[in-house]
Amino acid sequence: MPTRHSADLIVVGAGVVGAACAFYAARAGLSVTVVDRGPVAGGTTGAGEGNLLVSDKEPGPELELALHSSRLWRELAGLLPPAVEYEPKGGLVVADADKGLAALREFTDRQRAAGVVAEDVPADRLAELEPHLAPDLAGGVHYPQDAQVQPALAAAHLLRAGGDRVRLRLGEEVTAVLTGPSGEVRGVRTPSGELHAPYLVNAAGTWGGEVARLAGVALPVRPRRGFVLVTEPLPRVVRRKVYAADYVADVASDSAALQTSAVVEGTPAGPVLIGASRERVGFDRTLSVEALGRLAAQAVRLFPVLAPVRAMRTYSGFRPYLPDHLPAIGADPRRPGLLHACGHEGAGIGLAPATGQIIAALVSGGELPLNIRPFGPERFE
């Protein structure tokens, strides 16, 4: 006989976005079952750097979402234990030539008009913020709203903070979405049995398109592979999140080819993390020597002090990519009871709290914190 459980909503995906959906739903008084075929943070979240960025976003819906999420992360930092390693350390975007600096300043002016705090830093003051930066850079911009978190621990503690209202079903793959006579969601089926709820949240990250397909709708989520280099433990030689200005263009690019732009940051534990690469190669996990070589060279260009430092390991992950670079957040009118919270690409950790708050408001009848129409999951039809 299949095992049966009831909840107000089922969340598919135990990454940081799914965890945030569960946390805010629980705070709204709802009971939640979180289902994942693997462990907590076993997908994109566990392969992320923990970026909480506003600096890399063009003015528009995603930046609005990021600014709101930034405020929520500050609130969460007071609720979650210090183990999540929330660091409001700020970001520094640098340009190595006058032409690139002019483009960065133009971009920054538009961001300021949208509510971003951004401080121009001339070349002769870069060393005040980052003493080990290369001395020949043209200048940069300091973004004090950028922050950092340990993503896997953040997901785990968000789920724990949901208390008794959140039930975990790990190691269970969703094999079917159950529907009623009018096509409405009734729950899901896993190898262990049926789980019943009137709402289903698709927070499956890179596999969000597959969960949508099980529900009988199309959502064009695709993977973009990325690598991160991890150095040996060091003193805090990199104080902030530092990256070259061309990173912003790479994030917004539609190219399937390999793109690399160094993002360098220290961690409380000592190792320096070096990202970020992007390429569309499906779910191929083959180690790319070319990508790692480019990242290492670009990191040393920014921080020559890293040249003799050993890279101890590398890891890869897949960002859930949608064609217009915006996540799918909200109710799907094609399947009553189905909501989506996926497709955040490399920004899912940063955007998770706002996403979770929106999903909880939609299910509980609460007030939405912002206009979610640009994130409508049906927009690709």
SERO-4910 file (N, C-alpha, C, O; in steps of 0.05 Angstrom, whole numbers):
BEGIN
 pado doro    nc1    nc2    nc3   cac1   cac2   cac3    cc1    cc2    cc3    oc1    oc2    oc3
  Met    A     17    -24      0      0      0      0     18     25      0     36     27     17
  Pro    A     14     44    -18     31     68    -19     28     84      7      7     85     19
  Thr    A     51     96     14     51    113     37     38    140     30     44    151      9
  Arg    A     21    150     47      7    175     41     12    196     62     11    189     86
  His    A     19    220     54     23    242     72      7    266     61      2    267     37
  Ser    A     -1    284     78    -14    308     69      1    332     79     13    332    101
  Ala    A      2    353     62     14    379     69      0    400     53    -16    395     35
  Asp    A      5    425     60     -6    447     45      7    451     18     -5    458     -1
  Leu    A     33    446     18     47    446     -8     71    428     -7     83    422     14
  Ile    A     78    419    -31    102    402    -36    122    419    -51    115    431    -71
  Val    A    147    419    -42    169    433    -55    187    412    -67    198    395    -52
  Val    A    192    412    -93    210    394   -106    237    408   -108    240    427   -124
  Gly    A    257    399    -93    283    412    -93    291    421    -66    278    438    -54
  Ala    A    313    411    -56    323    418    -29    349    435    -31    366    434    -14
  Gly    A    351    450    -53    372    470    -55    364    495    -40    343    495    -26
  Val    A    379    517    -43    373    541    -27    347    554    -35    334    566    -18
  Val    A    339    552    -61    314    564    -69    291    548    -57    272    560    -46
  Gly    A    291    522    -59    271    505    -47    270    509    -17    248    509     -5
  Ala    A    293    511     -4    294    515     25    281    541     33    267    543     53
  Ala    A    286    562     17    274    588     22    244    587     19    229    599     34
  Cys    A    235    573     -2    206    570     -5    193    556     19    172    565     29
  Ala    A    206    535     28    196    520     51    197    538     76    178    538     92
  Phe    A    218    553     80    221    569    104    199    591    105    186    594    126
  Tyr    A    195    605     83    176    627     84    147    616     84    129    628     96
  Ala    A    143    593     72    116    581     74    110    572    102     88    576    112
  Ala    A    130    561    116    126    553    144    121    577    161    104    576    180
  Arg    A    135    599    156    130    624    171    102    634    167     91    648    184
  Ala    A     91    628    144     63    637    138     42    618    149     18    621    145
  Gly    A     52    597    164     34    579    177     27    554    161      8    540    168
  Leu    A     41    549    139     35    527    121     52    503    128     74    505    139
  Ser    A     41    479    123     57    455    125     69    448     98     56    450     78
  Val    A     95    439     99    110    436     74    124    409     74    135    401     94
  Thr    A    123    395     52    140    371     47    159    378     25    152    386      3
  Val    A    185    375     31    206    380     12    217    354      2    226    337     18
  Val    A    216    350    -24    224    325    -36    249    330    -54    249    349    -69
  Asp    A    269    313    -52    292    315    -69    304    287    -74    305    271    -56
  Arg    A    312    282    -98    323    256   -104    351    252    -92    361    229    -91
  Gly    A    363    273    -83    390    272    -70    389    284    -42    368    285    -30
  Pro    A    412    293    -32    413    306     -6    406    335     -8    402    346    -29
  Val    A    405    349     15    403    378     16    426    390      2    449    383      6
  Ala    A    421    409    -16    441    424    -31    458    405    -48    482    411    -53
  Gly    A    446    384    -58    461    365    -74    465    373   -103    479    359   -118
  Gly    A    452    394   -112    454    403   -140    469    428   -143    492    431   -134
  Thr    A    457    448   -156    471    473   -162    480    488   -137    501    499   -136
  Thr    A    463    487   -116    470    501    -91    497    492    -80    513    508    -72
  Gly    A    501    466    -79    526    455    -68    550    461    -85    573    458    -75
  Ala    A    546    469   -110    569    476   -127    572    506   -131    587    515   -148
  Gly    A    558    522   -115    559    551   -118    580    563   -100    590    551    -81
  Glu    A    586    589   -106    605    604    -90    591    619    -67    605    628    -48
  Gly    A    565    621    -68    551    636    -47    548    665    -53    546    681    -34
  Asn    A    548    673    -78    546    701    -86    518    713    -79    498    702    -86
  Leu    A    519    736    -65    494    751    -61    500    779    -73    507    797    -59
  Leu    A    495    781    -99    504    804   -114    481    822   -124    460    812   -133
  Val    A    486    848   -122    470    867   -138    488    880   -159    477    891   -178
  Ser    A    514    878   -156    532    892   -174    532    883   -203    539    898   -221
  Asp    A    524    858   -208    525    847   -235    499    849   -250    496    836   -271
  Lys    A    479    863   -240    453    862   -251    445    889   -264    448    910   -252
  Glu    A    435    886   -289    424    910   -303    399    920   -289    384    904   -277
  Pro    A    394    946   -290    368    956   -280    345    942   -293    344    938   -318
  Gly    A    326    933   -277    303    919   -288    292    900   -267    299    902   -243
  Pro    A    276    880   -275    263    863   -255    282    846   -238    277    844   -214
  Glu    A    303    836   -250    321    819   -234    336    836   -213    340    827   -190
  Leu    A    344    860   -220    357    877   -200    338    884   -178    345    885   -154
  Glu    A    312    890   -184    293    895   -163    290    872   -145    288    875   -120
  Leu    A    289    848   -156    288    823   -140    313    820   -123    311    812   -100
  Ala    A    336    827   -134    361    824   -119    363    844    -96    373    837    -75
  Leu    A    354    869   -100    355    888    -79    336    880    -56    344    883    -33
  His    A    313    870    -63    295    860    -41    307    836    -27    306    834     -3
  Ser    A    319    818    -42    331    794    -30    354    802    -13    359    789      8
  Ser    A    369    822    -20    392    831     -4    382    840     23    395    834     44
  Arg    A    360    854     24    349    862     50    340    838     66    344    837     91
  Leu    A    328    818     53    319    794     67    343    778     78    341    767     99
  Trp    A    365    777     62    388    762     72    399    775     98    408    761    116
  Arg    A    398    802     99    407    815    123    390    807    147    400    804    169
  Glu    A    364    805    142    346    796    164    352    767    171    353    760    195
  Leu    A    356    750    151    361    722    157    387    718    172    390    700    188
  Ala    A    407    736    167    432    734    181    429    736    211    444    725    226
  Gly    A    408    750    220    402    752    248    386    729    259    384    725    284
  Leu    A    374    713    241    358    690    250    373    663    248    369    646    265
  Leu    A    390    661    228    405    636    224    431    636    239    441    657    246
  Pro    A    442    612    245    466    611    261    490    622    246    490    622    221
  Pro    A    512    630    260    536    640    246    548    620    227    564    628    209
  Ala    A    541    595    229    553    574    211    547    580    181    561    569    164
  Val    A    526    596    176    520    601    147    541    620    135    541    624    111
  Glu    A    558    632    151    580    649    142    571    672    125    583    679    105
  Tyr    A    549    685    134    540    709    120    561    731    124    568    738    147
  Glu    A    571    743    102    591    764    104    582    787     86    582    785     62
  Pro    A    574    810     98    567    834     82    592    849     74    595    873     80
  Lys    A    610    835     60    637    846     55    639    865     32    659    879     28
  Gly    A    618    866     15    619    884     -8    634    872    -31    648    852    -28
  Gly    A    630    884    -54    643    875    -79    659    898    -91    653    922    -87
  Leu    A    679    891   -107    695    910   -121    698    901   -150    709    879   -155
  Val    A    688    917   -168    689    911   -197    711    929   -209    711    953   -204
  Val    A    730    917   -223    753    933   -233    755    931   -263    745    912   -276
  Ala    A    768    951   -275    773    952   -303    803    957   -308    815    971   -293
  Asp    A    813    943   -328    842    945   -332    850    966   -354    874    968   -360
  Ala    A    830    980   -365    836   1000   -386    815   1022   -384    793   1018   -373
  Asp    A    822   1046   -394    804   1069   -392    777   1064   -406    756   1073   -397
  Lys    A    778   1050   -429    753   1045   -444    734   1028   -427    711   1033   -426
  Gly    A    745   1007   -415    729    989   -399    718   1004   -374    696    999   -365
  Leu    A    734   1022   -363    726   1037   -340    703   1056   -347    684   1059   -331
  Ala    A    704   1068   -370    683   1086   -379    656   1071   -381    635   1081   -373
  Ala    A    658   1047   -393    634   1030   -396    623   1022   -368    599   1021   -364
  Leu    A    641   1015   -350    633   1008   -323    619   1031   -309    599   1027   -296
  Arg    A    630   1055   -312    618   1078   -298    590   1084   -310    572   1092   -295
  Glu    A    587   1081   -336    561   1085   -348    541   1065   -338    518   1073   -331
  Phe    A    549   1040   -336    532   1019   -324    525   1026   -295    502   1022   -287
  Thr    A    544   1035   -280    540   1041   -252    520   1065   -249    504   1064   -230
  Asp    A    522   1084   -266    503   1107   -264    474   1097   -267    457   1107   -252
  Arg    A    470   1079   -285    443   1068   -288    434   1052   -264    411   1052   -256
  Gln    A    453   1037   -252    446   1022   -228    439   1040   -205    420   1035   -190
  Arg    A    454   1062   -202    448   1081   -180    420   1091   -182    405   1094   -162
  Ala    A    411   1097   -206    384   1108   -210    363   1087   -202    340   1094   -197
  Ala    A    371   1061   -201    353   1040   -194    355   1032   -165    342   1013   -156
  Gly    A    372   1046   -149    373   1041   -121    398   1026   -111    400   1020    -87
  Val    A    417   1022   -128    442   1008   -120    461   1029   -108    464   1051   -119
  Val    A    474   1021    -87    496   1038    -75    522   1030    -89    530   1007    -87
  Ala    A    534   1049   -103    559   1044   -118    577   1068   -115    569   1091   -119
  Glu    A    602   1062   -108    622   1083   -103    645   1081   -122    659   1060   -123
  Asp    A    650   1102   -138    672   1102   -156    698   1101   -141    702   1116   -121
  Val    A    717   1085   -151    743   1083   -138    765   1089   -159    768   1073   -177
  Pro    A    779   1111   -157    801   1116   -176    824   1096   -173    826   1083   -152
  Ala    A    840   1095   -193    862   1075   -193    880   1078   -168    889   1058   -157
  Asp    A    885   1103   -160    904   1107   -138    892   1100   -110    905   1102    -90
  Arg    A    866   1093   -110    853   1085    -84    845   1056    -83    835   1047    -63
  Leu    A    850   1041   -105    843   1013   -104    857    997    -82    846    980    -70
  Ala    A    882   1004    -78    898    990    -58    888    994    -30    893    978    -12
  Glu    A    873   1016    -25    861   1020      2    840    998      8    837    990     30
  Leu    A    826    990    -14    805    969    -11    817    941    -13    809    923      2
  Glu    A    835    937    -32    848    911    -36    878    915    -40    887    920    -62
  Pro    A    893    913    -18    922    919    -20    938    901    -40    959    909    -49
  His    A    928    877    -46    943    859    -63    934    860    -93    943    843   -109
  Leu    A    917    879   -100    909    881   -128    932    889   -145    951    902   -136
  Ala    A    931    881   -171    951    890   -190    952    920   -191    931    933   -190
  Pro    A    976    932   -193    978    961   -190    971    977   -215    970   1001   -214
  Asp    A    967    964   -238    963    978   -263    934    979   -273    930    984   -297
  Leu    A    915    974   -255    887    975   -263    878   1004   -266    888   1022   -253
  Ala    A    858   1008   -283    849   1035   -289    831   1047   -268    829   1071   -266
  Gly    A    818   1030   -252    799   1040   -232    777   1019   -227    778    997   -238
  Gly    A    758   1026   -211    737   1007   -205    713   1020   -192    711   1044   -190
  Val    A    695   1003   -183    671   1012   -169    667    993   -145    668    969   -147
  His    A    662   1005   -122    657    990    -97    627    988    -93    612   1008    -94
  Tyr    A    617    963    -88    589    958    -83    585    947    -55    588    923    -50
  Pro    A    579    964    -35    577    955     -8    554    936     -2    554    923     18
  Gln    A    534    934    -20    511    917    -16    517    888    -23    502    870    -15
  Asp    A    539    882    -37    545    854    -44    553    839    -19    565    851      0
  Ala    A    547    814    -18    552    798      6    558    769     -2    559    762    -26
  Gln    A    562    753     18    571    725     14    558    707     35    553    716     57
  Val    A    553    682     27    542    663     46    552    635     39    559    631     15
  Gln    A    553    617     58    560    589     51    534    575     42    517    570     59
  Pro    A    532    570     16    505    563      6    493    537     16    469    536     22
  Ala    A    509    516     18    499    490     27    489    492     56    468    482     63
  Leu    A    504    506     73    496    509    101    472    528    103    455    524    121
  Ala    A    471    548     86    447    566     86    422    550     79    401    554     92
  Ala    A    423    532     60    400    516     52    392    498     76    368    497     83
  Ala    A    412    485     88    406    467    110    393    481    134    374    471    146
  His    A    403    505    140    393    519    164    366    533    158    350    536    176
  Leu    A    361    540    133    335    550    126    314    528    130    292    533    140
  Leu    A    320    504    121    302    482    125    297    476    155    275    471    163
  Arg    A    319    477    170    316    472    198    300    494    212    285    488    231
  Ala    A    303    518    203    289    541    215    259    540    210    244    553    223
  Gly    A    251    524    190    222    520    185    209    504    207    184    504    208
  Gly    A    224    491    224    213    476    247    197    452    239    201    440    218
  Asp    A    177    446    256    161    422    252    142    424    228    131    404    219
  Arg    A    139    448    217    122    451    193    135    441    168    121    438    147
  Val    A    161    436    168    176    427    145    184    398    148    198    391    167
  Arg    A    176    381    130    183    353    130    200    347    105    193    356     83
  Leu    A    223    334    109    241    327     87    237    299     78    234    280     94
  Arg    A    237    295     52    237    269     39    260    268     20    257    275     -4
  Leu    A    284    261     30    308    261     14    313    233      2    304    213     12
  Gly    A    327    233    -21    333    208    -35    308    197    -49    307    173    -54
  Glu    A    289    213    -54    264    205    -68    260    222    -93    257    246    -91
  Glu    A    260    209   -115    256    223   -141    226    225   -147    212    205   -145
  Val    A    217    248   -155    189    251   -164    187    238   -192    201    246   -211
  Thr    A    169    219   -194    166    205   -220    140    212   -234    137    207   -258
  Ala    A    122    225   -220     97    234   -233     84    256   -216     88    257   -192
  Val    A     69    273   -230     53    293   -216     24    284   -217     14    278   -238
  Leu    A     12    283   -194    -16    274   -192    -35    297   -197    -30    319   -187
  Thr    A    -56    292   -212    -75    313   -218   -103    304   -214   -109    280   -213
  Gly    A   -121    323   -210   -149    317   -205   -166    318   -231   -154    321   -253
  Pro    A   -192    315   -229   -209    313   -253   -209    339   -270   -215    337   -294
  Ser    A   -202    362   -258   -201    387   -274   -172    394   -281   -167    417   -289
  Gly    A   -154    376   -277   -126    381   -283   -110    394   -261    -87    400   -264
  Glu    A   -123    399   -238   -109    412   -216    -89    393   -202    -93    369   -202
  Val    A    -68    405   -191    -48    389   -177    -60    376   -152    -75    388   -137
  Arg    A    -53    351   -148    -62    336   -125    -38    326   -108    -41    317    -85
  Gly    A    -14    327   -120      9    316   -106     29    305   -125     29    311   -149
  Val    A     47    287   -115     67    274   -132     69    245   -124     60    236   -103
  Arg    A     82    230   -142     88    202   -136    118    199   -136    132    209   -153
  Thr    A    128    184   -117    156    177   -115    157    146   -112    137    134   -108
  Pro    A    181    134   -114    183    105   -110    172     95    -83    165     72    -80
  Ser    A    170    114    -64    161    106    -37    130    108    -35    119     99    -15
  Gly    A    118    120    -54     89    123    -52     79    151    -62     94    165    -75
  Glu    A     55    158    -55     43    183    -63     44    203    -40     40    197    -17
  Leu    A     50    228    -47     50    251    -29     28    270    -39     28    278    -62
  His    A     10    278    -21    -13    294    -30    -12    322    -19     -6    327      5
  Ala    A    -17    341    -36    -19    370    -29    -32    384    -52    -30    376    -75
  Pro    A    -46    406    -46    -60    421    -67    -41    440    -83    -49    451   -103
  Tyr    A    -17    444    -73      3    461    -87     29    446    -90     38    432    -72
  Leu    A     42    450   -113     68    438   -119     86    461   -128     80    475   -147
  Val    A    110    463   -115    129    483   -122    153    470   -137    166    453   -125
  Asn    A    158    478   -161    180    467   -177    205    484   -171    209    505   -184
  Ala    A    221    475   -152    246    488   -145    269    469   -151    288    467   -135
  Ala    A    267    456   -174    286    435   -181    311    445   -195    326    428   -206
  Gly    A    315    471   -196    339    481   -208    343    474   -237    325    478   -253
  Thr    A    366    463   -243    372    456   -271    353    435   -282    349    433   -306
  Trp    A    340    419   -264    321    399   -273    293    409   -272    274    394   -272
  Gly    A    290    435   -270    263    447   -268    246    442   -293    222    439   -292
  Gly    A    259    440   -316    245    433   -341    233    406   -340    212    401   -351
  Glu    A    247    387   -328    238    359   -326    214    358   -307    195    344   -313
  Val    A    215    372   -285    192    372   -266    168    385   -279    145    376   -276
  Ala    A    173    406   -295    151    419   -309    138    399   -329    114    398   -332
  Arg    A    155    384   -343    145    364   -362    128    343   -348    107    335   -359
  Leu    A    136    334   -325    120    315   -310     92    327   -303     72    312   -301
  Ala    A     91    353   -300     66    367   -294     50    373   -320     28    384   -318
  Gly    A     61    367   -343     47    371   -368     50    398   -380     34    406   -396
  Val    A     71    414   -371     76    440   -383    105    442   -392    121    426   -384
  Ala    A    110    462   -409    138    465   -419    151    489   -405    139    510   -402
  Leu    A    176    485   -397    192    507   -386    221    502   -396    233    482   -388
  Pro    A    232    520   -412    257    514   -426    282    519   -409    300    534   -417
  Val    A    284    506   -386    308    508   -369    330    491   -381    326    468   -388
  Arg    A    354    503   -383    377    489   -394    401    492   -375    402    512   -360
  Pro    A    420    474   -375    443    477   -358    466    493   -371    471    490   -395
  Arg    A    479    509   -355    504    523   -363    525    514   -343    523    520   -319
  Arg    A    545    500   -353    566    489   -335    585    511   -326    592    529   -342
  Gly    A    594    509   -302    615    527   -291    634    512   -273    627    492   -260
  Phe    A    659    523   -271    679    512   -254    688    532   -234    687    557   -239
  Val    A    697    523   -210    709    539   -190    735    527   -181    736    502   -176
  Leu    A    756    543   -178    781    534   -167    782    541   -138    774    563   -130
  Val    A    794    523   -121    796    528    -93    826    526    -86    839    505    -90
  Thr    A    837    547    -74    865    547    -68    870    535    -40    852    529    -25
  Glu    A    896    532    -34    904    525     -7    896    547     12    893    570      4
  Pro    A    893    541     38    886    563     57    907    584     58    931    579     58
  Leu    A    898    609     59    915    633     59    906    652     81    884    651     90
  Pro    A    925    671     88    915    694    103    895    709     86    893    704     62
  Arg    A    881    728     97    859    742     82    872    761     62    873    785     66
  Val    A    882    751     39    894    767     19    873    780      1    879    800    -13
  Val    A    849    769      0    827    781    -16    805    788      4    793    770     16
  Arg    A    799    813      7    780    822     28    751    821     19    733    817     35
  Arg    A    747    826     -7    720    829    -17    716    809    -40    733    792    -46
  Lys    A    693    810    -52    688    796    -77    698    814    -99    687    836   -103
  Val    A    718    805   -114    731    822   -134    728    809   -161    735    786   -164
  Tyr    A    719    824   -181    717    813   -207    722    834   -229    718    858   -224
  Ala    A    729    825   -252    734    843   -275    707    851   -287    688    836   -286
  Ala    A    707    875   -299    682    886   -309    669    870   -331    644    871   -334
  Asp    A    684    854   -345    672    838   -367    656    815   -357    642    802   -373
  Tyr    A    656    809   -331    639    789   -319    610    795   -324    594    777   -329
  Val    A    602    820   -322    574    828   -326    564    820   -354    542    810   -357
  Ala    A    581    825   -374    573    818   -402    571    788   -405    554    778   -419
  Asp    A    589    773   -392    588    743   -394    562    733   -382    550    714   -392
  Val    A    553    744   -359    528    735   -346    505    739   -365    487    722   -366
  Ala    A    505    761   -380    482    768   -397    484    755   -425    465    758   -441
  Ser    A    506    742   -431    510    731   -457    493    707   -463    486    691   -445
  Asp    A    485    704   -489    471    680   -498    489    660   -511    480    639   -520
  Ser    A    515    665   -511    533    647   -525    535    620   -511    534    618   -486
  Ala    A    537    599   -527    540    572   -516    570    565   -512    576    546   -499
  Ala    A    588    582   -523    616    577   -522    627    582   -494    614    595   -478
  Leu    A    651    572   -489    664    577   -463    670    606   -459    682    619   -476
  Gln    A    662    616   -436    668    644   -428    679    643   -399    669    629   -382
  Thr    A    700    658   -395    711    660   -368    717    689   -361    726    704   -377
  Ser    A    711    696   -336    717    722   -326    721    719   -296    703    710   -282
  Ala    A    745    725   -286    753    719   -259    736    733   -238    732    757   -239
  Val    A    726    717   -219    713    727   -195    729    715   -172    730    691   -169
  Val    A    742    732   -156    761    723   -136    752    732   -108    744    755   -105
  Glu    A    752    714    -89    744    721    -62    756    703    -42    761    679    -46
  Gly    A    762    715    -19    772    699      4    748    687     19    725    695     15
  Thr    A    754    669     37    733    656     53    742    656     83    766    658     88
  Pro    A    724    655    102    731    654    130    750    631    136    766    633    155
  Ala    A    748    609    122    765    585    127    793    588    116    810    572    123
  Gly    A    798    607     98    824    611     87    827    608     57    841    624     44
  Pro    A    816    587     45    819    584     16    807    607      0    788    620      9
  Val    A    819    613    -23    809    632    -41    793    617    -63    802    598    -74
  Leu    A    769    627    -69    752    616    -90    756    632   -115    755    656   -115
  Ile    A    759    618   -137    764    631   -163    743    620   -183    745    597   -191
  Gly    A    725    636   -192    706    630   -213    709    652   -234    728    668   -230
  Ala    A    694    655   -254    671    638   -260    673    633   -290    679    650   -306
  Ser    A    666    608   -297    665    601   -325    636    594   -332    620    587   -315
  Arg    A    630    596   -358    603    590   -368    605    577   -395    620    587   -412
  Glu    A    590    555   -399    588    543   -425    564    524   -425    557    513   -405
  Arg    A    552    522   -448    529    504   -451    538    478   -464    543    477   -488
  Val    A    541    457   -448    550    431   -457    532    409   -447    541    386   -443
  Gly    A    507    416   -442    489    396   -429    498    390   -401    508    408   -387
  Phe    A    495    365   -393    503    357   -366    530    343   -366    535    325   -349
  Asp    A    547    350   -384    574    339   -386    591    350   -363    595    374   -361
  Arg    A    601    332   -346    618    340   -323    648    337   -328    663    340   -310
  Thr    A    655    332   -353    684    329   -360    700    353   -351    692    376   -356
  Leu    A    722    348   -338    740    370   -329    750    385   -353    761    373   -372
  Ser    A    748    412   -353    758    429   -375    784    442   -366    783    461   -351
  Val    A    806    432   -376    832    444   -370    833    472   -381    845    489   -368
  Glu    A    821    477   -404    821    504   -416    807    523   -397    817    545   -392
  Ala    A    784    516   -387    769    534   -369    785    540   -344    787    563   -335
  Leu    A    797    519   -332    812    523   -307    837    540   -312    844    557   -295
  Gly    A    850    535   -335    874    551   -341    867    580   -345    882    598   -336
  Arg    A    845    586   -358    837    614   -362    830    627   -335    839    650   -330
  Leu    A    816    613   -318    809    624   -292    834    631   -276    835    652   -264
  Ala    A    852    612   -275    877    617   -260    892    641   -270    902    657   -254
  Ala    A    895    643   -297    910    665   -308    896    692   -303    909    711   -296
  Gln    A    870    692   -305    855    717   -300    856    725   -270    858    749   -264
  Ala    A    856    705   -253    858    712   -224    885    723   -217    887    742   -202
  Val    A    906    712   -229    933    722   -224    936    750   -236    951    767   -226
  Arg    A    922    755   -258    923    782   -270    912    803   -250    923    825   -248
  Leu    A    891    796   -236    880    814   -216    896    814   -190    901    835   -179
  Phe    A    905    791   -182    920    788   -157    947    773   -162    947    749   -159
  Pro    A    968    787   -169    993    774   -174   1004    757   -151   1019    739   -155
  Val    A    995    764   -127   1004    749   -103    995    720   -104   1005    703    -90
  Leu    A    975    714   -121    965    686   -123    982    669   -141    977    644   -142
  Ala    A   1001    680   -156   1016    665   -175   1029    639   -164   1027    618   -176
  Pro    A   1042    640   -141   1054    616   -130   1036    598   -113   1044    577   -103
  Val    A   1011    606   -110    993    592    -93    983    566   -106    977    567   -130
  Arg    A    980    545    -91    970    520   -102    940    519   -103    926    527    -84
  Ala    A    929    509   -125    901    502   -126    898    474   -116    909    455   -127
  Met    A    882    471    -94    879    445    -81    858    427    -94    860    403    -94
  Arg    A    837    440   -105    816    424   -117    799    442   -135    803    467   -136
  Thr    A    782    430   -150    763    445   -166    736    430   -165    735    407   -159
  Tyr    A    715    445   -170    689    432   -172    673    446   -193    678    469   -201
  Ser    A    653    431   -203    636    442   -224    607    440   -217    599    425   -199
  Gly    A    591    455   -230    562    454   -226    548    464   -251    560    473   -270
  Phe    A    521    463   -250    505    471   -273    485    493   -264    469    488   -246
  Arg    A    486    515   -277    467    537   -271    442    533   -287    443    527   -311
  Pro    A    419    536   -275    394    532   -289    387    557   -306    380    578   -295
  Tyr    A    390    555   -332    389    578   -350    363    579   -365    354    558   -376
  Leu    A    350    602   -366    327    607   -383    334    627   -405    351    645   -400
  Pro    A    321    626   -428    331    642   -451    332    672   -446    349    685   -458
  Asp    A    315    683   -430    315    712   -426    330    720   -400    329    744   -392
  His    A    344    702   -388    361    707   -364    345    716   -340    356    727   -321
  Leu    A    319    711   -340    303    716   -316    292    690   -305    286    672   -321
  Pro    A    290    687   -279    279    662   -268    249    660   -273    236    680   -280
  Ala    A    238    636   -270    210    631   -271    200    630   -242    207    612   -227
  Ile    A    184    649   -234    174    651   -207    144    657   -208    136    677   -219
  Gly    A    128    639   -196    100    644   -195     82    621   -203     92    600   -210
  Ala    A     56    626   -202     37    605   -209     36    601   -239     38    620   -255
  Asp    A     33    576   -247     31    569   -275      1    567   -283    -12    548   -274
  Pro    A     -9    585   -299    -38    584   -306    -45    559   -322    -69    553   -325
  Arg    A    -26    545   -333    -31    522   -349    -37    497   -332    -48    477   -342
  Arg    A    -30    498   -306    -34    475   -288    -41    486   -261    -24    492   -245
  Pro    A    -67    488   -254    -75    499   -228    -61    484   -205    -60    460   -204
  Gly    A    -50    500   -187    -36    489   -164     -6    486   -168      8    480   -148
  Leu    A      4    490   -192     33    488   -198     45    515   -197     35    534   -209
  Leu    A     67    517   -182     83    542   -181    112    535   -188    121    513   -182
  His    A    125    555   -200    153    551   -207    171    570   -191    164    593   -185
  Ala    A    195    560   -184    215    576   -170    242    566   -180    257    554   -164
  Cys    A    248    570   -205    273    559   -216    282    576   -240    268    595   -248
  Gly    A    305    569   -251    316    583   -274    331    608   -266    333    627   -282
  His    A    342    609   -242    356    633   -232    385    636   -243    399    655   -237
  Glu    A    394    617   -259    421    615   -269    441    617   -246    439    601   -227
  Gly    A    460    636   -247    480    637   -225    472    654   -202    489    658   -184
  Ala    A    448    664   -201    439    683   -181    420    670   -160    409    685   -144
  Gly    A    416    644   -162    396    631   -145    401    635   -115    382    638   -100
  Ile    A    426    634   -106    431    637    -78    424    665    -69    411    669    -48
  Gly    A    432    685    -84    425    712    -77    395    718    -78    385    732    -61
  Leu    A    381    706    -98    353    712   -102    334    694    -87    310    697    -88
  Ala    A    345    675    -72    328    655    -59    308    666    -39    285    659    -40
  Pro    A    316    684    -21    296    694     -1    272    708    -14    250    702     -6
  Ala    A    277    725    -33    255    739    -46    237    719    -61    213    722    -61
  Thr    A    250    700    -74    234    679    -88    217    664    -68    193    659    -74
  Gly    A    228    655    -46    213    641    -26    190    657    -14    168    647     -9
  Gln    A    195    682    -10    175    700      1    151    703    -18    128    703    -10
  Ile    A    158    705    -44    137    708    -65    120    683    -66     95    684    -66
  Ile    A    133    659    -66    118    634    -68    100    631    -44     77    623    -46
  Ala    A    110    637    -20     94    635      4     70    654      3     48    646     12
  Ala    A     74    678     -7     52    697     -9     31    687    -28      7    690    -23
  Leu    A     39    676    -50     20    666    -70      3    643    -59    -21    642    -64
  Val    A     15    626    -43      0    603    -33    -17    611     -9    -39    600     -5
  Ser    A     -7    629      8    -21    636     33    -40    659     29    -56    665     47
  Gly    A    -39    673      6    -56    696      2    -44    721     14    -58    741     18
  Gly    A    -18    721     19     -5    745     30      1    766      9     -5    762    -15
  Glu    A     12    788     17     18    810     -1     45    805    -15     65    798     -3
  Leu    A     45    809    -41     69    805    -57     88    829    -52     79    852    -52
  Pro    A    114    823    -49    133    845    -44    140    862    -68    150    884    -65
  Leu    A    135    852    -92    141    867   -116    125    855   -140    112    835   -137
  Asn    A    127    868   -163    113    859   -187    127    835   -198    151    835   -204
  Ile    A    112    812   -200    125    788   -209    117    781   -238    125    759   -248
  Arg    A    103    798   -251     95    792   -279    118    785   -297    116    767   -313
  Pro    A    141    799   -296    163    792   -314    174    764   -310    188    753   -328
  Phe    A    168    751   -288    178    724   -282    158    703   -288    163    679   -282
  Gly    A    135    710   -300    114    691   -305    124    666   -321    136    669   -342
  Pro    A    118    642   -311    129    618   -324    117    612   -351    128    596   -366
  Glu    A     94    624   -357     81    619   -383     91    637   -405     82    635   -427
  Arg    A    111    654   -399    119    675   -418    133    664   -443    137    678   -462
  Phe    A    142    639   -442    157    628   -464    139    616   -486    149    607   -507
  Glu    A    113    615   -481     95    603   -501     89    624   -522     74    619   -541
***
